[in-house]
Amino acid sequence: MKCRRVYIIAQLILLINLLTLHGCSGNNPASEKWEIAVPKGWYLSLNNSQVNLLKAKEKKNSYSLFLDRTENIEDANYYIHIAESIYPDRNKIQTLTHLETNHWYFERLWWFEEYKNMLIPYAITGDTVNFYIEKYKQRKEKIKNKETKNEWKGSNKNRIEFSYTANIVEEGTYTDDNGNQQQKIRVIMQIRWYEYCGQPCGWGFEKRRDIVFMGKNRVVQVIGDGIISKWISTHQQPYAPEQWIKY
């Protein structure tokens, strides 16, 4: 009986270890395989980077939101979720920018500077998108409250735009080391933020990030991470060339 009890306990421990190793986690689309290779210097944070909104679209005189995480191919959500979960090396960001954070060891850094209480992205991740969704909601509510009070209803004093798209491109197939055919997949992530708060108060930026997969479990390229230039409104240039705010 004692040996039987020891055997059962050993089997339970083995089962727990197997579940831990393979990362069983409900509806996480990337949990089916933890063994996802990424280029040196980047790391995965699969359980903490889920975008809260999948699709959204609204366009008013004072605010505009567009989110589209495409689902035009099989396993699209799998690739997009992994792409949004890839974070750059914290030390690389801090070395380039001298950025200081309170708990840098635990921080999933995706930004390189702060501007007007906003975080400017070094990389596009799930945290990036969720951050700007929340900022958009906050700005939108302030604009609507002011419009309700008829402070400047119908004017161009305050406008805001946020858009995020994640598109997938199939780029053919290749034969892996085991002779199996694997797909080459590119996830193209693009983010755009523009805010106008009265002349000459306004700013914005655009950023693109490409994640290239060779098969479902191997990321071979991360393109687009780095410091970007912001557009800042001036009397001479009140809006960016492709900005939605026109007069």
N, C-alpha and C positions, 0 to 999 in steps of 0.2 A: 504493500500500500504506500509506503514511504517513497519507494522508487517511482511509483506511478505519479505521485504528487509532484516530485521533482521534475519528472518528464513533462507534465502539463505546464508547470511554471516556465520551464525552458522554452516550450513551444510558444507560450504567450509572449515572452520576451523577444523571441525571434520575429513573431508577427508584428509587434510594436516597432521593432527596428526596421522591418521592411516597409511598413506604412510611413515611417519617418523618412526613410531614404527616398521613397518615390513621391513624397509630398502630396498625399491625398488631401484635397482642399475644396470639396464641393464643386461650385460652378466655375472655378478658375480655369480658363481655356488653355493655359500653359502648364497646368499641373500634371498633365499626363506624362511629361518628361521633364525632369529637372536637369538633365545632362545637356544643356544648351550652351554651346561654345560661343564666346564673344571675343572680339579683338582685345589684345592686351591694353590695359588702361581703362577699359569700361567694365561695368558690372551690372548684374540684374537685381531688381527688386520687385519680383513678380507679384507678391501679395499686397503691395502697398501703392500700386500705381494705376488702379482702375479708374478710367474716366467716368464721371458720374452721369453725363449726358451722352447718348449715342448719336442722336440727330436732333437738330433744332433749327428753326428758321423764323425770324420775325424782322420786319422792316417798317419803321415809323419815321416821321420827320426828324425826330430827335435821337433815335437809337436804332441800331441794326445788329442782329446776331445771326450767324450762320455756322452750323456745325454739321459735318458730314463725314462719317467714318464708313467708307464704302464697304459693301458686301457683295461685290460683283464676281468673286471667285470662291471656290471651296476653301474652307478654313480661313477665310479672311479675318475673322475676329481673333483667331489664334495668332496670326502674324502681326496684326496691329497691336494686340495687347503686349506681345514681346517687345515690339519696337518702342512702345510707350514706357516700357519698364527698364530700358537701358540707360544707365546714368554714367556720366563721365567721371574720371578720376578727380576726387575732391582736391587732392594736392596740386593737380595741374591748374585747376581754377584759381586756387589760392596763390600759387606761385605767379600766375600771370597778372592777377588783380590785387593781391594783398588783401583779399576779402577775409574778414574776421567774422566768425559765427560763435554763438555761445556754447554750442555742443557739437562742434564740427565732426567729432568722431561718429556720431549717430545721424548726422544730417544727410539727407539725400539732396545734395547740392545740384541745382540745375541753372542757377543764375550767377551773374558775375558782378552786378552792381544794383544799387537801389536808386530810383529816381521818382520823386513825387510820391513817396510811399508805395512804389511799385517795384517789383523785381524784374529786371531785364534778363531774358533767357540766354544762357550760354548753350543750352541744349533744349530741344522740345521733348518733354516727357509727359506722363499722365499728370504728375504734380503741376507742371507748367499749365496745362490746359485747365485743370480744376481751379487753380489760382485765378486765372483770368476770367473764367466763368463767374466766380464769386465777385470779382471786382466789377465786372459788367453789371451784374444784378444790383450791386450797391449803387453804382453810378446811375443806373436806370431809375431806381427808386427816388434818388435825389432830384433827378430831372423831372420826373412825374409829379413829385410834391411841389416843385416850384411852378410847374405849369398849372397845377390845380389852384394855386394861390394867385394866378394871373400876374405873376411878377414880370414875365417877359414872354408870354404866350405868343407863339407864332414867329419868334425871332430866331436868329442863328447863334444865339449866345452859347448854348450848350448842346453838343452832339457827341455821340460815342458809337464806335463800331468795333466788334470783335468777330473774327472768323477763324475756324480751324478745320482743316480737311486732312484726311489720311486716305490716300489712294494707293491701290496695289497694281503693279505692273508685272506681268509674267514675261520673263526674259529668256525663255527656252529651257532646255534641259541639259544635264551633264551626267556622266557616268562616275560614280564614286569609287572608292578603293575596293569595294566588294563587288563591283560590276553591276550595281543597281542604278537605275535611272532616277535622278533627283531633279526637282525643279529649281530654277533660279528665280527668286522673287525679290522685287524691290518695293519697299513701303516708302511712299513719299508723303512726308508730313509738312504742312505749311500753316503758319500762324500769322495773324495780322491784327494789330491793335492801333486804333486811331481815336484820339480824344481832342475835342475842341471846346474851349471854355471862354471864348471871347477874345477878340483881337488885342494883342498878339499872343494869346494863351492857347497853346495846343501842342501836341506831340504825338509820336507814334513810331511804330517799327514794323518790319516784316522779316520773317525768318523761315528758312526751309531746312529740313533734315531728311536724308535718305538712309534707309537701313537695308542692306543687301543680304539676302539669305541664299545659301547653297544647301538646299534641303531644309527640312523643318527644324533641325536642331543645331544648325551652324550659321552664325552671323559672320560674314567675312569683311564687311565694310560698314563704317559709320561715317557719313559725309555731312558736313554742315555745322558741326559743333564749333563754337568759338565766339569771340567778341563781335558784336554787330554795332552799326551806327544807327542812332535814333534820328528821326526827323523831329525838329523842334521849330515851332511857328515863330516867324519874325514878321515885321512890317513889310519887308521886301518879299518874303515867301510865306504867305499865311497858310498854305497847305502843300502837301507833298504832290508830286506830279500825277500819281495815280490814285490819289485819295478820293473818297466818295463825296466829300464836302466840296460843292461847287457853288459859284455865285453867278 
